[in-house]
Amino acid sequence: MELIKKELILQEIPLFASLSDKERDLIQERISFKEYKKGEIIYQEGAPADAFYVVVLGRVVIYTQDQRGFETLLEYLHRGKYFGIISLLTGEPHSVTAKTINDCLLLIIKKGDFDFILNKIPKLAIDLSQTLSRRLKRKDIHQKTIFESVAISIFSSYSQAGKTVYALNLGLSLAKETHKSVIILDIAPPDKVHSLPRRLEIEAAYPVFDLSSSANTDTARVIKDFILKDRFGIDLIALSYKPEDDSCAKKLTDALSLLVNDYHYIILDLPSEMDRSIFDILNQSDLIHILTSPEPVDLKRTSNLIRRLKTDFNFNEDKIKVVINEYKVSRLTYEEQIGLLNHPIFATLPRIEFKASDKMVLDEPDSEYAKAIRRIARRVGDCLVGLALGVGVAYGFCHIGVLKVIEEERIPIDVISGSSVGALIASLWVTGRSSAEILQITREFKEPRYVWGLVDLTFPFLGFIKGNKLYRFLKKYLGNKTFYDVKLPLKIIASDVKRKEPIILEKGLLADAIMASCTMPGVFTPFKFKQGFLFDGGITSPLPTEPLFKMGVKKIIAVNVTPSREDVLKQYEKIKETKTPSGHYYQNKLKTNILDIIFSSIEVMQSEVAEKEAQLADIVLHPDTSGMYWLELHRAEEFAKRGEDEAHKNLDKIWQVINE
């Protein structure tokens, strides 16, 4: 709980993230935290409204119960999700039951405090009205079967941006990755042919719902007759609209009021038209994905569109997501693209080869395009899986064994963070090396004495090892690769010398970032980086779960290779008491070595910090390193085996978290 800072939680909750510091301070004064045990009821269906709840740690299940006691599961709520809000705003009793499915920590705002906050921060009502639209159902039509729906508009300021293929693959991937219901609305002018029925192999004769027809007055009730089924697990509706017909947007809104009863994700594939009806339709969306090529002219056009959405139509900037489609070869750097857009880039889609399948995520799942779509779907679907690799010098080779199991079991990892040796292993992996290839690299340290090949002594003003040899080792295997050359988002943690706080590195050369993260204080000379002098990330963040938590990762697997305080003390006591045979390299030579003294002191401190950081993880793998020594780099295969054994032992728990 010490690690869970109130301000960090408020920044994590989308509802509060865009508020000013002053507004969040006001909220912070009126929140409390409460721990719940596994299986505990938070509130019952039919109970009066009492508070606003946010999941900080753990999982909550939302369900309804009929008169016979039969339960209908609606949703699993993960970190950052909030609930109890409908009853607070409508004054009605709770329409669902909320229960913990494991030990949980919840943030709570009591009803009176919540009313006070709304009066002091009126703009919250706008965001809350969108939440209500996603969660309130048309009970006059039929009983709700889901907890919350999300409408995603796919749009571009020009044609041929690849938006229909993107909409199709996003829908297919959302269904596959989240195991939730998805429907795509294929919206086109009367003179355009709907392409999605063909792409989903739906027969030629299919109904088209005309949004501009005067015959379709009760849209919410009749739209269900136009739902097309396919064999790929998503549904489709073909809709026709007339530009500048004001009734089209209203009828589409009526259609959405029914669809939110039964579909978790509603994807609107919009035509590339800049008329009022399209902008009205966009305004009904929870997210807008705008596709563009990396060409300067297209980026400028997209920038103008975003500016218009924000200034003329008061669109919330946070719901506008730019997706770069690299069907054209980019002549600009990543930074130059952002400069022209004047807006963050949400994702980049790799080029699709000629004659590739329309349904890449199904037919070519190992293609780079399909992998990119899967990461987007998991991000949109709030099911990102993060992997945090901790510190430990030779202990860190346990990470290699964990990665081996991840590869063999095809466990989805969407983002990875690392400190010190964890940063090194993570970087090698996300730049394309397999666990077996990483293990091969460690064979450079095939004998105990080889570790000193990384040592270049200097006058101990800031540290007695310069680090040049270590840097050459990093450059040998990573060259000039940067954070833009990785296959997964990567966060490397270093520590600021002056501020004594963790720094997240995610730009520039990987070798530089790793070097900064590995410079053990008192041993290596601090590494000069753009932010100033940096040293070992393990000092302030030995198990880097917080960077994953901050970016909204809902499921975190942490690999803590730092022995506990008790383990450390037992290990060193054992080494001290053991009568070793002559010539045992470490016990005879390093037992009183200054390097060993420094590391053992740091190790005790790190173990306590790592335990606190482990609170943010859903699964903590803690390989057994007893009988092994932190500087025994030549025993990499044994360390890797320990990591592999630990991952196998917890495999069922890992899949349970991922599949919830």
N, C-alpha and C positions, 0 to 999 in steps of 0.2 A: 504493500500500500504506500510505502514511503516514495517509491518510484513514480506512482501514479499522481501526477500533478494536476490540479484542477484546471489550470490554464491550458495544459496539453489536451485534456479531454474536451474542453469547449472548442478548441481549434479543430478537433477531429470530427465533431458533430456537424454535418453539413448545414443544419439549421442555424448554427451560431458562427460558422467559420468565417463568413463574410462581414461580420459585425466589427465595429471599431473596438479598440482596446478598452475604452471607457465603458462601452455597452457590455462587453464581456465581464468587466470588473463588477458591474452592477449585478449581473447574473451569478457570478462567482460567489457573491455574498449570500446568495439564497439557495445554494445547492447543498446537498448532503450525500453521503455514500452509505450504502447498506450491503452487508454480505448475506447471501442466501445459500442454503445448503441444497444439494442435489435433490430434485423431486419436490421442492417447496412451491406452494401456490403463491403467486404474487398478488393476483386478484382473480375473482371468480366472475364468470358470465352472469350478468344481472346485478352485480354489485354497483353501488354508486361511485361516481368519479372521485378520486382522491388525490392523484398526483400524475406528474409527467415522469416517465422512466426512460433511462438510457442504459443499454448494455455496455459496460466497461470491460469486464472480463467474463468469459463463460458463454453459455448458450441458453436461450429461452425459446420454448415452443408455444405457439399460439394456436388454439383450437376452439371449436364450438362443440356443443353437446346437445343432442335431441332429447325428447321426452323419455325415450327408452334407455338413455344413458350412452348411446352410440356416439363416439367422438369422431369428428372430422378435422384432421390436421390441416391447418391453413399455411403455416410458415414457421421456419426456424429463423430466429433473430440472432445475429452475430454482433460482434463488437461495433459500436457506433450507431446501431439501429435504435430508434426510439419508438415508444408505444404508450398507450393510455391517452393519446391526444384527442381522439374523436369524442370521447365522453367528456373531457374537459371543455371542449369548445361547443358541443351541442347540448350539454347538460343531461344527456340521456345516460342510462346505466351502461356498463360495459357490455359490448356485444360479443365478446370472446373471453376465454380464460387464458391467462398467462402463467406458465409454470417453468421452473428451471429444469434443465436436463443434465446439468452438472453444477458444481459449486460456482456461484456467480458473484460478481461485484456490480451493483447497479448505482447509477447516479440518479438522484431523486429530487424533483422540485415539487413541493406541496402545492395544492390547488390555489391557495391564497397568494403564495409567492408567484405562481405562474401568471395569475391575473394581474398582479402588480407589474410584472415584467412586460406583459403585453401593453399595458397602459403607458409605460415609460418608453417602450421601443415599438411604435406602431407598425414599422415596416416588416416586423416579424409576421404580421397577419397575412401579408402577401405570400410568403413562403408556406405558411401553414394552410392557406387556402388551396395551394397546389397539393399538399399532402392529403387534405380532405378529399380532393377530387380523385386521388389515386386509391383512397381507402373506403370512402363512402360508396355504397352500392345501391342500385335501383331495386330495392326490395319489392316494389310493386310489380317487377318483371319476374324475378326469381331470387331465391336465397343465394347469398354470396358463397362462392366456393374457393376464393383465394383471399389473402390478407391485403395485398397491395399490388397495383399494376404500374408499369412504367411505359409511357409513350415516347418513342424515339423517332424523330423525323430525319430522313436522309435527304440531303439537299446539296445543290451546287449552283453557282452563279452562271454556269455554262453547260452545254450538253457534252456528251462524250467524256465525262469525268470518271466513269466507272462506278457510278453510284448504285445502279440496279444489281450488278454482280456483288457489290459490297453488301447491299441490303439483304440479298438472298443468303450469302454466306454468314453474315452476322446472325440472321434468324436461325439458320441451321445450327450454328455453333452455340448460340444461347440455349437452344433446346437441349443440345447434347451435354453441355458443360454444367448447366444449372438443373437439368431434369425438370424444367418448368414449361408451362404452356406458352406458345408463341404464335402470333398471327401477323402476316404481312398485308398491308393495304397497298395494292398496286394502283396508284392514282394517275390518270392520264387524260388529256383533252380528247374530245370525241374523234378527232381525226388521227389519233395515234393508236397503234396496236399495243395491247398489253403483252409484255414479253414473259412475265413471270409464270403464267400458266404453262407455257411451253417448256420453260426451264425446269419446272417441277413435274413435267410429264403428265399434265392434266389434259384430258381429252379436249378436242377442238371446240365442241359446243358447250360453252359455259356461260352462265348469266353474268351480266355487268350491271352494277347498281349505278343508276344515273342520278348524281347528286343535284342536278339542275331540273329534274323532272318534277312537275307539279303533282304527279300521281303518287310519288313517294313522300307522303306527308308524315306518317308515323314511323319515322326512320328507325327508332330504337327497337320497335317491335318486329319490323319486317327484315332488318338487315341480316338476321340469322339465317334466312332462307338463301342468302347469297354466299354463304361460307363454303369454300371449296376445300375438299380434303385431298391429301396426296399420300404417297407411301413413305415420305421422308420425315414425318413426325411434326410438321408445322402446318398451319392452316393459312388460307389465302382468301382475300376478297378483291375482285377487280372493280374499281370505281371509275366513273367518268365524271368530269366536271367541266364547266364552261368558264373560261377566264372572265374575271370581273363580275361574276354572278354572286351577289352577296349571300344568297341563300345556301350556296355550296358549303361554306365554312360552318354555318349553323347546323346543317343536316349531318355533316361529318362529326360535329360535337355531339349530336344526339346519338349517332352510331357508337361513338366511343363510350357513352354512358352505359351502353349495354355490354360492350366488349370488355370493359374493366371488371365485369362480374366474373369472367371466366379465363382471362388471359393475363399472365404475369407480364408479358412483353408484347407491346403493339408497335410494330415497325411501319412507318409511313414512308413509302418510296414516292417522293414528290417529283413532279416534272420541274425542269429547270426554267421556270417562268418567274418573272418578277412582278406579278400582279398582286392586287390587294387580297384576293382570296387565298393565295398561297401564304402570304404573311400572316393572315388570320389563322390559317391551319397550323403554321409553325408555332403560333402563340399558344396552341393547345398542348404542345409537347413539353415533356419534362426534360428532354435532352435533344439537341440539334447537332447532328454530325454533318459538317460541311466538307465535301470532298474537293480537292484541288490538286493540280499537278505541281511539281516544283519549279515550273517555268516562271520567270519574273512577271510576265504579263498576267498569268493566272493567279499568282499570289497577290498581285496588286488588286485584281478584280475581286478576289475573295476578301481582302482587307476592306475594300469599299463596302462590300455586302455586310460585313460584321459591324462596321461603323454605322451603317444605316439601321441595322437591327437594334443597336444599342441607343442611338440618338432619336430615331423617328418612331420606334415602336417600344422603347423602354425594356428591351430584352435584358434579362440577367446574364451578365458576361460568363458566369460560372457554368451555365447550361449549354454554352456554345463550344463545341469540340471540333477542332480542325484536324482532318485526316489527310495526310499527303499521300497521293497515289503516284508511285514512281513508274507509271507507264511511259513517261518521258524521262530520259536521262537528265539528271540534275547537273547544272553547271555551277550551282551555288553551294556553299557550305551550310551546315545546319544553322549556324548563327546568322548567316545572311538571309536564310529563309524566314527566320523569326523576325528579323529586322524589317523585311518587306511586309510581313503579315501584321506586325504590331500586335501579335496575339500568340499565346502558347500553342505548340504543336502537340496534339493529343496522342497521335500515333502515325506511323509511316507504314504504307503497304508496299512490299517489294513488287517488282515487275512480274507480270504473269506471262509465261511463255506462249507463243503463238499456238493456237488450237488447243489450249488447255481447257479442262472441263469447267463448266459454269459453276458446278458444286464442288469447289476445290477442297473444302473442309471434309467432305465425305469421300471423294474420289482420289484426291491426292493429299492425304493428311500430313505427309512429311514434307510437303513443299513449304518454302519460306512464307508464301502468301497465307497458306492455311495456318501456319504457326502464329503469324501476326494477328490474324482474325481471332484465333483462340484466345490470345492474350487480351485482346480488346473485349471479347465476350465475357471473359472471366472478370475483367475490371468492371464492366457495366453490370454484370450479374452479382457483384459483391462477393465473389468467391475466389479472389486472388490468394494464392498460396505463396508465402514468403519463406526463405531459408536463411537463417542467421548462423554464420560460422564463427566460433569464438577463437580466442587466443590460446597459446600454449607451446610455441616453438615445436619440438618434435611431437608433442601430444597432438598437435594440429594435423598430423598425418592420419589421425583417426577419421578426419573429414573425407579422405579419399575412399575409405570403405563405405561410408554413408552414401557418397555419390554413386558408388558402384550399385548399391541396392536401389537407389532412385532411378538409375538407368535401366536396370534389369526389370524392375516392377513398373516402369513407365509412370512414376509418380509425377504429377504436374507441378512444376515450379515456375512461378511467374516473375519473381524478383528475388535477388539474393544480396545479402550484406555480409561484410567480413571485416574483422579487425586483425591486424598483424598477420600471422601465418594464415588465418582464415581469409584475409583479403587476397593473399597470394593464391591459395587454392581456388577461391571463387573466381579470380581473374582468369586463371588458366582454363577453368571449366567453361566459362561463358564466352571465351574466345575460340571455342571449338574443340579443345582437347578432352578426350574421354578420361574416366577415372584410371583406366589402365595406362594411358599415355602419361598422365600426371605421376603415377607411381613409377613409371620408367625414368622420369626426370630425377626422382629422388635417389636413384641408384648412383648419382654423382657422389653421394655420401656413403659409399659402400664400406668404408672403414671409419672407426672413431676419429682418427687423426684428420680426416678430410674436412671436418667442420671448420678447422682452422684455416682452410683455404678461403674462407669468407672474411677473415679477420685481417685488417690492416691498421696497425697501431699508430696512434698519434699522441701528441702532448695532451694530457687529460685536462684541457681547459673547460670544454663543454662535454667531453666524452672521450674515452680512450680508444675507440674504434672509429675511423673516418667513414667507413661505409662504402668506399669506392668499389671494392671487390663485390660486395653484395649487389650494388647497383648494376655492375657489369653482368652479374648472374641474371638479374631481372631482365635486362635488355636482351640477353641471349635468347630468352624464351618468349618475350613479349614484344621485342623490337620497338617500333614506334606506334604500336596500336593504342588507340584512344578509347574513351568511353563510348564513342559512336561506332566502334567496331565490334561491340559485344552483341550476343544473340539474346540476352536477357537484360533488363534493367539491373544495374549494379551500383551498390552503395558501399564505398570504402570509408572506414572511420579512422581518423587520426585525432590527435589531441593538440590543442593550442597551448603553446609554452607559457604565454602570459596569462591568458584567461583561465587556464586549467579546466577547459571544457571540451567535449567532443566536437569535432568538425566533420561534416559529411562531405566527402569528395566525390564528385560525379561528372567532372569535366577534365579535359586535358589528357596527358599521357598516363597510361595505366602504371608504367614503371615508376613514375614520379609519385603517384598516389600510394602505391604499395610501399615504396621506400619511406615515405612519411609515416605510414601506418606501422612500420616495423622498427623504427628507431627507438630502441629501449633506452629510457633516460638514464644517464650516468654511465652507459655503456657506449652507445653510438652518439656521434655528434648530431644534434637536431638538424632535420632536413629543411632547407630553405625552400619554401613554397610561395605561391602568389599571396596567400593569406598571412605570410610571415613564417616564423620558425615553428615547425610541427614535430611532434614525437609520437611514440607508440600509442595507437588507438586503444590498446588494451588497458591503459592506465585509467581512462575515464569511461570506456565502454568495452569491457572484455567479452560481452555477449550481446552484439548489436541488434537487439530486438526493437529498440525505440525508433530508429529510422523507418523500419517497416510499419510500425504502428502509426507513425505520423503520416505516412503516405496512404493510409487507409487499407492496408492489408488486413484481411479479416481472419486469416488462418496462418499461424506462424509456427514453423518447425525450427527449433533452436538446437544446435549441437554444442553442448558445453563440455569442452575437454579439460577445463581447469579443475583440478582436484579440489574437493571441499577442504575447508580449513583443517578438519580432523584428519583427512587423508594426507594432507601436506605434512602435518606434524608427525603422523605415524611413519610416513615414508622417510623423512629425514632422520627420525629416531632409529629406524631400522638400518639405514645406511651407516649411521654413527656406530651402532652396536655390532654390525656384521664384521666378522673377521674374514677379510678378503684374501684370496690367493695373490701371490706376488704378480704384479703386472696388470691387474685389473685396471683398465685405463681411467674410468670415471671415479670409482670409489677411492682410488689411491691418489689421483692427481687433482680432482676437482672438489674434493670434500671441503676444502677450506679456500677454494679459489674465489677471488673477488667477484667474478662473474656469477658464480653460484650463489654467493651471499646476496648479491643484488637481486637476482631472479627469485630466490626463495622468499625474500622480503616482499617483493612485488606480488608473488604468487598467492601469499596469504591474503593480501589486500584484495586482489582480483577475485578470489573465490567468494568473498562476501558481496562484492558489487555484482558479480555474475548471478548470484542467487536472487538478488532483487530484480535484475533485468529479466530473469527467467519467468517472472510473474506475468510478463506480457506475451509469453508463448503459450500455445495450445498443447504442444508436445515438446518436451525437453529430452533429448537424447544425451545420456551422460556415460560414455564408454568407460569401462573399467581399465584404468591404466596402472593398477597396482603392480609393483615389481619392475616398473619401467621408469626411465629417467628423462627429464625434460630436454637434455642435450644429446640424447642417443639417436641422432638423425639416421644412423646406419641401420636402425631397426624399423625402417618405414613400413615394411611389409607386415610386421607384427602389429604395429599401431593401426594400420589400415584394417587388419583382420578384426581388431577389437571394435573399431567403428562399424564394420560390417555386421558383426554379431549383435551389437546394440540395436542397429536399425532393424535387423530381422526379428529381434525379440519384441520390438514395438510396432511391427508392421500393421497389425490389426488396429491398433489405436490410431495410427497415422491415417489409414483409410477411413476410419470412422469419422475423424474430424473433416477430412476432405469431402466426404460424401454427404455430410449433414446439410 
